[in-house]
């Protein structure tokens, strides 16, 4: 019978948890079932927009990098070979970029395009009546296959991407247009900068992004979901959708209706749009892709019935059955416990500081335990020394940057309790205040929450016990104007160089 009592007592918390969980989920479901579809639309749009933002951010980072090259006067549109060495690898590794162009206010242009044979370059100079254009067809390895010249009315300064803006840091996106060479639809991102030698002139660097590249992302994101993703320009133009290849004209029509309604509502970010089309209730939400101007918007739309089914099937077919069985067990368990009157709650045991101290001493110095004989006194000279304080502060910082640990002040390297008499503090309060002030000054008061400082009286001696946990972000030891970074490496604290620190933080950021 005692075994049964123990079993039911252990089962009680589990049964109570399941019962409460069921009540909460059931209440939320029945209360919010009418707005489930709206929740699906908003949630899906917010989650999936991350990859699209990364898509545009990658391009803008490349543009800013090239702008810095230009401002440092290391880009020359006449040096085609040098430009090829810089930009062919960029086209090779960034498949989303269709072409690269550099042009200036003098009408001189460098153009790079990847085609089936390899890479095509065009160097052109716009003159009064026509432009002289020199073409080079290169292989995949950059070897010259053939070259030729043409003349035409092409002028880079008249293209949609040739825009000079007051802020050189700003990236400008064009609206959708047809690329001059490839004749495909797309958008172009560009940056500009003043000529270092002649501020009255400026240069523009541009990257073409075909709509097909954006469409590949949208199609991938919507592969396992009902509804459709689509991209809208800041002017309200539908650029491309995840169902573009399916040529669903009816779906494009309803998207146009949803976009029109969204614009009437004031181009709101994240607001839910509802429209009825041919007896179906459609829902849509729009999220800004870029952070400033709202030039691109990601939309997600679908029939309300399909979006509700997506969530309802998951809840009803799996969770409700599991929770029902768990509830039945919980009810029977509570009835049994109530009848037998055997519920007992015991307070959790707390390990005293002295027992924790003995545990650390018995464990000995290692990756998460370190002993120091004094707080501030050099035992060899009998005088106070900053080097003694920095010695244990280094260990403290190393614990905070690693997996935490315990630092015992007043314990010799061999694990013998020697106390803190050599430090000559007036009283225990002065001792703890000194420790706290050192941590605040050389580590940072913001990290004090990760440290438990306890003064333990044992064997007629006092020991300061500092128990740390990992801070989860870089912690530095401040020595004058310098900052040093330490981690635990076995039983010692190891100082890392700036590059080693960056690698360590990057590796452990998750």
N, C-alpha and C positions, 0 to 999 in steps of 0.2 A: 504493500500500500504506500510506503514511503517513496518508492520509486515512481509510482503514479503521481504522487503529490509533486515531486520534483519536476516531472515531465510537464505537468499542467502549469506549474509556476513559471517555468522557462518559456512555455508557449504563449503565455499571456501577453507580454509586450509585442510579440510578433502579430498576434491576432488583433490586438488593439490598433496597431499601425495599419494593418490591411483594412480594417473596418473604417477607420478615419479616412484613409486614402480613397476608398470607394465612395464614401459620402461626399467628399470634396469633388472628386471627378464627376460623379453623377449630378451634383448641384450645378457645377460649371457647364456641363454639357447641355442640360435642359434649359439653363438660363440663357446660354449663348448660342444655341444651335441655329437661330435665325441669322446670326452674323458670322457663322463659320466660314462661308465662302469669302466674305470680305477679309477675314483674317488670313486665309490662305493666299489671296492675291497680294496683300501687303507684305506678308512674311516672305513669300517666294521672291518678290521683286527686290526686297531689301537684301536678301542673302545672295542672289545671283548677280547683283550689280557689281559685286566686288571684282569679279574677273574682268568685266568690261572696263571698269575704272583702271584696273591694272594694265589693260590693253592700251588705253589712251595715255596713261602715265608713262609707260615705257617709251612711247614715241616722243612725248614732250621732254623726257630726260635726255634723249638723244639730241633733240633740237637745242636744248640749253647747253649741252656739251660742245656742239659744233659752234654755237654762238660765241662761247668762250675762246675757242680756237681763233675765230675770226677777229675778235677784239684784240687778241694778242698778235695779230698780223702774221698768221702762219697758214693762211689759205689764199691761194692765188688761182683765179679761174683760168689763167693762161697755162698753168702747169698741169696738164692733163694726167701725166704719169704719176705725179705725187698725189693728186686727188684720187686716182684709181686705187692707189695703195691704201689710202685712208678709208674709202667708202665701199669698195668691193666686199671686204669682210663684213661690213655692216649690212649690206644687202643679203649676203650669204647666210648670216645668222639670224636676221630679222625677217622672216618670211612674210610678215604682215605688211612690209614696206614694198610698194610697187616700183617706185623710182625716186631718185634724188636729184635735186636741182639747186645750183648756186647761180645767182644773177645779181648784177649791180645796176645802178642808175645810168651807167654808160651804155647799157644794152648788151654787155658781154655776159655769156652764159656757159655754164658747164652742166651737162645732163648725163645721168647714168641710169640705165634700164636693164633689167635682167630678162633675157628672152631664151628661146629654146637652144640657140647655138652657144650661149654663154652670157656675155655682157656687151651692151651697146652703149657707146659714149657719143655725145654730140657737143662740139664746141661751136658756138655761134656768136656772131657780132651783128647787132641790129644797126642798119644804116638808114638813110633817108627813104629809099624806095623799097628796099628788100633786105633780107638777112642772108649772110653767108654762113652756111652750116657745114661743118666738117664732121663726118661720121667715121668711127672706128668700130669694127665688129671684133670682139675678143672672144677667145675660147674660155672654158670654165677655169683654166689655169692662168688666164690673163694674157695669153699669147695672141698676137695680132693675126686675124684671119683675112680681113680685107679692109679697105678704106675708100671713101668716096666723098664727094662734095655735092651740095645742093644749094639752091637759092630759093627763097620764098618770102611770104609776107609775115612770117612768124616774128613776134617781138615779145620777149619774156616779160617786159614791163607792163604789158597789157593783159597778162594772164590773171585769173582770179586770186592766185596765191601771192602775187607780188604786192605786198602791203607793208608799208612802213608805219610803225606805231611809236607813240611818244615814249612808252616804257620798253626798253630793249629786253627786259626780262619776260615780257608777255608773249605767249604762244597764240597765234591767230589761226583759227580753223575756217576754211572756206565752206560754202554751201556745196551741195552736190553739183558736179559738172562733168563734162566729158574730157578725159585726158587727151592732150594734143597728139601724142605719139601712139599710145596703145588703143585709143578710141573706146576705152571702157569707162564706166561710171565710177565715181569715187569722190573722196574729199581730200583736201590737202592741208597739212599743218605747216606753218612757217614762222620763222623768227627773223628779226632784222637787227643790224648794228651799224653804227657809223664807221666810216672809213677812218682808221687810226691816223692817217696822214692828211685827210681832207674831210673834216666834219660835215661839210655840206653835201657829201655823197654818202650813200649807204648801200649795204649788201643784204640780200635776202637769201636765206637757206630754207628749202622746202622739201617735204616728204609726201609722196602720194600714197594714199591708203585706198585700195579698191574696196567697193562695197562688198564684194564677194568675201574678202578677208573678215570683215565684221560679221557677215552672214554666217560664216563657219562657226563663230563663237556662239551666236544666237541659236543656231541649229543644235549645237552640242548641248547647250544648257536646257533646251526644251525637249530633249529626246525622250525622257521618261516622265513627262508631265503633260497633263491636259492643258489646253490653251496655247497661246502663242506669245513669244517675245518679239518686240519690234523696236526699232530705233527711230527717233523723231528729232528733226533739227529744231533749233531755237525758233525758227519761223513757222513751225507747225507742219513741216513737210515730212511725210512718211518716207524714210530712207530705205529701209530693208527690214524684212521680217524673217523669223525662223522657218516659215513655210513658203519662202520665196520661190523655191524650185517646184513647188506643187501647183503653182499658178491657180490658187484658189481665189478667183475674182470676188466671190461673195464675201469671203473673209476679209479681203482688202477693203471692201466697201464698208463693212461694219467697223473696221479699224479707223477708217476715215471719219466715220460718224462719231466714234469715241474720242478721237483727237479733236474734232470740232467742238464737242461738248466740253472737253478739258480746257480748251482755249477760252470758251465762253465763261468758264468758272474761274479764270484768272491764272492759268498755268501753275496750279498749286502742286507743291512737292509732296507726294505720298497720299494725296486725297483720292478717295474711291469714286470712280465714275460709273454710273449705272445707265444702261440703255436697253430698250426692248427692240429686237429686230426679228421679224417673221416669227413671232410667238416665243422667242427665246430671250431670257433675261441675261444680258452680258454685263460683266464687271471688268473694270480695268483700273490700273494704278500706274502712275508715272513717277520716276525717280531721276533726279539730276545725276548725270554721269560725271561732269566736271564740277568743281566746287565753287567757281566764281560766277561765270556768266550764264550758266544753264544753257550752253549752246547745243548740247546733245542731251536727250532724255531717253531713258530706257522705259519702255512700256511693257506691261504684261496683262493679257486679257484672255478671258474664256467664258463659256456659258456657265451660269451660276450652278446649274444642276450637276455638271461634271466636276466642278470644284468642290461642291459639298460632298459628292460621292467619294472623292479622293480621301477626304478626312473621315467621313462617317464610316466607310468600309473598314478602315484601320481600327477605329475605336470599337465598333460594334462586333466585328468578327473575331477579335483577339482579346482586347482588354476587358470587355464586359464579361465574357465567359470566364476568364481567369479571375477577375475580381469577384464574380458571383461565387465561384467555388471557394475562394479564399474567405469571403464573408460568411459563407455557410459554416466553414470550419471555425471561424472566429466566434460566431454566435454560440455554437455548441460548446466551445472551450470556455467562454465566459459563463455560460449557464452552469457548467460543471464546477468551475472555480467558485462561483457565487454560492452554489449549494453546499460545497465542502468547506468554504470559508478558509481557504489556505493561501490567500494572496499575502505575500510578505515583501516589503520593500526595504532593502538595506542600503545605507549610504555608502557610496564608493570609498574605499580605503585611500588614505593619503599618506604617501611616504614622507617621513619627517626629513628636514634638512640634514640632520646628523647622519641618518641612515644613507641618504644620497651621497653625502661626503665620503663615508666609509666605502660605499660602492665604487666611487671614482678612484679612491686611493688603492683599493684592492685590484681594480682593473689596470691601473698603471698608465703611464704616459703612452700616448698613441695618436691615431688620427683625430680622435675627438676628446682627448683629455691631455691637459698640460699642467705642470706644477711650477710655481715660482716661490722662492723663499721669502721675498720681501716685496713691498709695494714701491718704495722709493729709495731704500738705503742700499748702498754698495757694501756688501759684507767684507770685502777686501780692504777698503779704505775707511769704513765706518761712517762715511759721509753720504748725504743725499746726492743722487745722480739721476739726471734725465734719461740716461741710457738704460737705467733699471726700469723706469716707467715705460719707455718705448718698447722694451723687450716684451713685457706682457701685453701692451697695447697691440703689438704686431700679431701676437697669437689671437687676441680678441677679434681683430679685423679678419684674420685668416678663417676663423670659425664662421663669422658672419658671411663671408664670401663662399664658403664651402657647405658642409652639411651640418653646421652647428657643432657644439661641443661644450665642455666644462673646463673652466680655468680656475685653479685653486691657488690663492695667494696666501702664503704662510705654510707651505708644504715644500720640503726639499725634493730634489730630483729623485732621491731614493724612496720617496713616499712617506717620509717621517714628518709628523706635524711639529713645526718649530714655532708657530705663532708669529705675531707681528710686533713683538716687543722692540725689535731693532729699529722699527720705523718711528717710534716715539711719538705717537699721536696722543693728544690730550685725553681723548675719550673715543668711544666707538662711533659716536655720531660724527666727530671730526674725520675719522677714518673713512667712513662711507661717503661723506661729502667730498672728500679729496678724490676718491675713486670716480664719483659721478662727474665732478668738474673736469677731470682728465678725459673722460669719455666724451663729454660734450665739446671740449676744446679740440681734441685731436681726432675724433671719429665723427661726431655729429649728434646733436640731441635728438634728431629725427630717428636715429637707430636705437634709442634707449628702450623702445617698446619691444625690441627683439632680444633683450637681455634681462635676466632676473638676477639681481644682486642680493646676496644673503650673507650676513655675518653670522658664522656658526661658532658658538662657544663649546669647546670640547677638550677634555683632558687639561683643564685650566689654561687653555690657550684659545686664541681667536684666529679663525680662518675666514677670509673673504672668498665666497664661492660665486663665480659668475657663470651662469648657465645660458648659453646662446642657442638661438635657432637661425637657420639660413635666412638672410634678409631678402633674398629674391631679386636684388639689384646691386650693382657695384658699390662697394664700401671702400673708402680710401683712408689711409693714415696720414693726417696732415702734420707735417713737420716743418714749421716756418712757412715758407711760400711753396714748398714742395708737397706733392701728394704721391703716396706709394700704395701699391696694390699687392696684397698678399693672399695666398691660398694655403690650405693644409696639404702637405705632401708627406704622408706617413706621420711620424711623430714630430715633424718640424714645420715651421711656417716659411713658405718660399715666396720671395719677391718676384713678380713678373714684370717684364719690360712692357712698354705700351703696346707693341704688336702682339706679344703673348697674351696680354690682358684682353685685347679685342677678340682674339681667337677664342679665349676661354669664355668670355661673355656671350659671344655668338653661339658657341657650342652648347651653353647651358641656359640660353634664354627661355627655352620651353620648360 
